[in-house]
């Protein structure tokens, strides 16, 4: 059977920088340009706090609540965008190394794609996702994430005692996929009211482990390991020259970066300059 690919009507890539793109860090700007340069046949939508309202309503959950951090608001945004319109979501700190059309269709089975195993406690990454409109995997995950915040109020993560509790529990319940079921158990949600940073991923784990249909769809998905996209981060304490040679010899479709890196010195200065130079002179879409 021929593997399904993304149709023309869904060749849209969504990315989001809440504060506005004019004031985005250099690393974020370089990542944005990488998508524009390498994917001229795609519609690139770079949203911010104002323009995102043109596409999503976020009416099911009050995203101004103290327990809905900026990171979790972004998760609501990507779920609604993909559910309503389809296409690709990428975090603003992901650098495109290979054009989407050169690799994504081959891995886009069951109308869904996410990189696998970004950590021992997470089955799927959230910083790059592709989905058809109303894809069953995405819909069930989205419904579960909305219900989590609709039905529960969690402790404020700025509270030191709550942070300490989460940290201590992580040592016991975030070592593998099955252990993370604790965080979305009735006991944890009703009595602890402490929300771990990766609860979005832990809900995905729960669905894959406890819902047979969801688990079968995920098992059948032709996803890729998250190791390649994390290579530049993994080599961050070593030689930039060695890291750049490694990603040339072992190409990954994309690279997950972090805007908090000090790009003015050392390793990340060299890496960012090389990534920027790679795009220089190339025509933009």
VEXFITOR-969116 format. One record per atom (N, C-alpha, C): residue in one letter; x, y, z. Coordinates in steps of 0.1 Angstrom, whole numbers, plus 5000, padded with zeros to 4 digits. Layout:
REM VEXFITOR-969116
aXYZ;...
END
This chain:
REM VEXFITOR-969116
x500949885000;x500050005000;x500950125000;x500650224991;x501350344991;x501250435003;x502250485009;x502250565021;x501550695018;x500650745026;x500050875024;x501050985026;x500851095018;x501751215020;x500851335022;x501551445026;x500751565029;x500251625016;x498951645015;x498451705003;x498751855002;x498551904990;x498952044987;x498152144997;x496952114999;x496152205008;x496652205022;x497452105026;x498052105039;x499452135040;x500052195029;x501452235030;x501552365036;x501252365049;x501352485057;x502152455070;x503152545073;x503952525085;x503652635094;x503352595107;x503052695117;x504252705127;x504552825131;x505552845141;x505152975149;x505652985161;x505053085170;x506153145179;x506153275180;x507053345189;x506153455196;x505853425208;x504853505215;x505153655215;x506353695218;x506753835219;x506753915206;x506653845195;x506753915182;x508053885175;x508153875162;x509353825155;x510353945154;x509954065154;x510854175152;x511954175163;x511554135175;x512454135187;x512953995190;x512853905181;x513253765184;x514753755185;x515353665193;x516753645193;x517253605180;x518553625178;x519153585165;x518953445162;x519153355171;x518953215169;x517553185163;x516553245169;x515153225165;x514953275150;x515553385147;x515453445134;x516153355123;x517253295127;x517953205118;x517153075116;x516553025126;x515652915125;x514452945115;x513853055117;x512753095108;x513253095094;x514353155091;x514853175078;x515053035072;x515552935080;x515852805074;x514552745068;x513452755075;x512152705070;x511752775057;x511952905057;x511552985045;x512452955033;x513652935035;x514652915024;x514452775018;x514352675027;x514352535022;x513052485018;x511952555020;x510652505017;x509752605009;x510252644997;x509552744989;x508152704985;x507852574985;x506452534981;x505552534992;x505952575004;x505152565016;x504752705020;x503552715026;x503052845032;x503552845047;x504352945050;x505052955063;x504253065071;x503653025082;x502853115090;x503653135103;x504253255105;x504953285117;x504053375126;x503553315136;x502553375144;x503153435157;x502353535163;x502753585176;x501553605185;x501653665196;x500553675205;x499253745199;x499453835190;x498353905183;x497853825171;x498753785162;x498253715150;x497653575152;x498053515163;x497553375165;x496053375167;x495553485172;x494053495174;x493353495161;x493953515150;x493253515137;x493053365133;x493653275140;x493553135136;x492953045147;x493153075160;x492652985170;x491953075181;x490953005188;x490153075198;x490553045212;x491052925214;x491452875228;x490352905238;x489152875234;x487952905243;x487652795253;x488252675251;x487952565260;x488652565274;x489752645274;x490552655286;x490952805288;x490852855300;x491352995303;x492852985304;x493453035293;x494953025292;x495653135300;x494853215306;x495453325315;x495553275329;x495153155332;x495253095346;x496653095350;x496953105363;x498353095368;x498952955365;x498252855364;x498752725362;x498952685347;x498652785338;x498852765324;x500052855320;x501252795320;x502452865317;x502452905302;x503452985298;x503653015284;x503852895276;x504652805281;x504952675274;x503652595272;x502752595282;x501552515280;x500552585271;x500552715271;x499752795262;x500152765247;x501452755245;x501952715232;x501452575228;x501352485238;x500952355234;x499452355230;x498652435237;x497252445233;x497152505219;x498052605216;x498052665202;x498352565192;x499352485193;x499752385183;x498752275181;x498152235191;x497052135190;x495852185182;x495452305185;x494252355178;x494552395164;x495752445161;x496152475148;x496152345139;x496852245144;x496952125136;x495552055135;x494752055145;x493451995145;x492552065135;x492652195135;x491752275126;x492152285112;x493452295110;x493952325096;x494852215091;x495552135099;x496452035095;x497852105091;x498752025087;x500052075083;x501152035093;x502152125095;x503252105104;x503452215114;x503752175126;x504052265137;x505552245140;x506252365141;x507652355146;x507852465156;x508552435167;x508952535176;x509852635169;x509852755174;x510652865168;x512152845170;x512552745177;x513952715180;x514452585173;x513652545162;x514052435154;x514552475140;x515752425137;x516452465124;x516152365114;x515752405102;x515452305091;x516752275084;x517152155083;x518352105076;x518052045062;x516851985061;x516451925049;x515051965045;x514751995032;x513352035029;x512351935033;x511151985037;x510151895042;x509751785032;x509651825019;x509251735009;x510151625006;x511451635011;x512451535008;x512451415018;x511651435029;x511651325039;x510351305046;x509551405048;x508351395057;x507251295051;x507051305038;x505951215032;x506251065035;x507551025035;x507850885037;x507550845052;x507450935061;x507250905075;x505850955080;x505050995071;x503751055075;x502650945073;x502650845082;x501650735082;x500550765092;x499350725089;x498250745098;x497950895099;x498450975090;x498151125091;x498851185103;x499951135108;x500551195120;x502051165119;x502851255125;x504251235127;x504751315139;x505551255147;x506351315158;x507651235160;x508651305163;x509951225166;x509751145179;x510351035179;x510250935190;x511350955201;x510950925213;x511850915225;x512851025227;x512251155228;x513151265232;x513851255245;x513351165254;x513851135267;x513351005271;x513950945282;x513450805286;x512050805292;x511550925295;x510150935300;x509150975290;x509551005278;x508651055268;x508650975255;x507450925250;x507350855238;x507550945226;x506951065226;x506951145215;x507351295218;x508051355209;x508451495211;x507351585207;x507351705212;x506351805208;x506851925200;x508151935198;x508752055192;x508652055177;x508251935171;x507951925157;x506851815156;x505751855150;x504651765148;x503951795134;x503451685128;x502751705116;x501451615117;x500351675112;x499151605113;x498151645102;x497351555098;x496151595089;x495051655098;x494251725092;x493051785100;x492251665106;x491951685119;x491151585127;x491751445127;x493051445126;x493751315127;x493451245141;x493051125141;x492651055154;x493651065165;x494951045162;x495951055172;x495951195179;x495951295170;x495951435175;x494751465183;x493551425177;x492251465184;x492151405198;x492551285199;x492451225213;x493451285222;x494651315218;x495651385226;x495151525230;x494651595220;x494051725222;x492951725232;x492051635231;x490851625240;x491351595254;x492351515255;x492851475269;x493551595275;x494251675267;x494951785273;x494051895277;x492951925269;x491952025272;x491251975285;x490851855286;x490051805297;x490851815310;x492151795309;x493051805321;x492951935327;x492952045320;x492852185325;x491452225327;x490552165320;x489152205322;x488652145335;x489152035339;x488551965351;x489351975363;x490552045362;x491452045374;x492152185374;x492352235387;x493252355389;x494452305396;x495652345391;x496852295397;x497652405405;x498552355413;x499352455421;x500152545412;x500352665417;x501152755409;x502652715409;x503252695398;x504552645397;x505652745402;x505252865405;x506152965411;x506452935425;x505552845431;x505652815445;x506852715448;x507752755456;x508952675459;x508552535464;x507552525473;x507252395479;x506652305468;x505852355459;x505352275448;x506452225439;x507352315436;x508552275427;x509352165434;x509552185447;x510352085454;x509651945454;x508351945456;x507551825456;x507651755442;x507451835432;x507551775418;x508951715416;x509951785420;x511351735418;x511551605425;x511051595437;x511251465445;x510551355438;x509351375434;x508551275428;x509051235414;x509751325407;x510351295394;x511351175395;x512051175407;x513051065409;x512450925409;x511150925411;x510450795413;x509550765401;x508950865395;x507950845385;x508150895371;x509450935368;x509750995355;x510950925349;x511150795353;x512350725348;x512050645335;x510750615333;x510450545321;x508950575317;x508550525306;x507150555301;x506050515311;x506150395315;x505050345324;x505050415337;x506150455342;x506250525355;x505450655355;x505450725343;x504850855342;x503350845343;x502750725343;x501250715344;x500850775358;x501750775367;x501450835380;x500950975379;x501651055371;x501351195370;x499951225365;x499351135358;x497951165353;x496951065360;x497351005371;x496450915378;x495451005386;x494350945390;x493351015398;x493951065411;x494750995417;x495351035430;x496151165428;x497051165418;x497951275415;x497151405412;x496151385403;x495351495398;x494451555409;x493851465418;x492951505428;x493551555441;x494651495444;x495251525458;x496551605457;x497451565448;x498751645447;x498551775440;x497751775430;x497551895422;x498851965418;x499851875415;x501151925411;x501451885397;x501651975388;x501751945374;x503251945369;x503751835364;x505151825359;x505251905346;x506451945343;x506652025331;x506251945318;x506451815318;x506251725307;x504851655307;x503851715314;x502551655315;x501951625301;x502151715292;x501651695278;x502151565272;x503451535274;x503951415269;x503551295277;x503251315290;x502851205299;x501451165296;x500551255291;x499251225287;x499351135274;x500251175265;x500451095253;x500850955257;x501850935267;x502150805272;x500950725276;x500150795284;x498950725290;x498050675279;x497850755269;x496950715258;x497550595250;x498850605248;x499550495240;x499550365248;x499650375262;x499750255270;x498450195274;x497450275275;x496150235280;x494950225270;x495150295259;x494150295248;x494550215236;x494050095235;x494550005224;x494550065210;x493550135206;x493450195193;x494550295191;x494750385201;x495750485201;x497150425200;x497350325209;x498650255209;x498950195196;x498050135189;x498250065177;x498650165166;x497850285166;x498150385156;x499550445158;x499950465170;x501250515173;x502350415170;x502150285173;x503150185170;x503350175155;x502250195147;x502350185132;x502950305126;x503050415133;x503550545127;x505050525124;x505450575113;x506850565109;x507650685114;x507750695126;x508450805132;x509950785133;x510650895135;x512150895136;x512550915150;x513750875153;x514350895167;x514651045168;x514551095180;x514851235183;x516351255186;x517151155185;x518551165188;x519251255178;x518951235165;x519551325155;x519351465157;x518051505158;x517751645160;x518351705173;x518751625183;x519351675195;x520851665195;x521451635184;x522851605183;x523651735187;x523351845181;x524051975184;x523952005199;x522851985205;x522752005220;x523651905227;x523551785223;x524351675230;x525851705230;x526351765219;x527751785217;x528151925222;x527251995229;x527452135233;x528652165242;x529152065249;x530252085258;x531552055251;x531552025238;x532751985231;x533152085220;x533652025209;x534152115198;x533052145188;x532852265185;x531852305175;x532252255161;x533552255158;x534052195145;x533652055144;x533851975155;x533451835154;x531951815153;x531251895160;x529751885159;x529251915145;x529752025139;x529352055126;x529751945116;x530851885117;x531251775108;x530351655110;x529951635123;x529051525126;x527751535119;x527151655120;x525751675114;x525851675099;x527051705093;x527151695078;x527251545074;x527951465082;x528151325079;x526951235083;x526151285093;x525051205097;x523851305097;x523351335085;x522351445084;x521051405090;x520451495098;x519151485104;x518251585096;x516951555095;x516051655088;x516051795094;x516251795107;x516251925114;x517051915127;x517252035134;x517952035146;x517252125156;x517052065168;x516352135179;x517352215187;x517252345188;x518152435195;x517452495207;x518052595213;x517452655225;x517852805225;x516952895225;x517153035224;x517953095236;x517953015247;x518653055259;x520153035259;x520652975249;x522152955247;x522853085246;x524053095251;x524853215249;x525453205235;x524853275225;x525353265211;x526453365208;x526953435219;x527953545216;x529353485219;x529453365223;x530753315226;x530853165225;x532053105222;x532252965223;x531552885212;x531152765217;x530552665208;x529352715200;x528452785207;x527152825200;x527452945191;x528453025193;x528753135183;x529153065170;x530052965171;x530552905159;x529352825152;x528652755159;x527552675154;x526452765147;x526052875154;x525052965148;x525553035135;x526853075135;x527453135124;x527453035112;x527752915114;x527752815104;x526352785098;x525352785107;x523952755103;x523452875095;x523852995099;x523453115092;x524053125078;x525353095078;x526153095065;x525552995055;x525052885060;x524452785051;x523252835043;x522652935049;x521452995042;x521753115034;x522953175036;x523253295029;x523253275014;x522553375007;x522553374993;x521453284987;x520853204995;x519753114990;x518453194988;x517653174978;x516453254976;x515453214986;x514753314991;x513653285001;x512353274994;x511453195001;x510153184995;x509253304996;
END
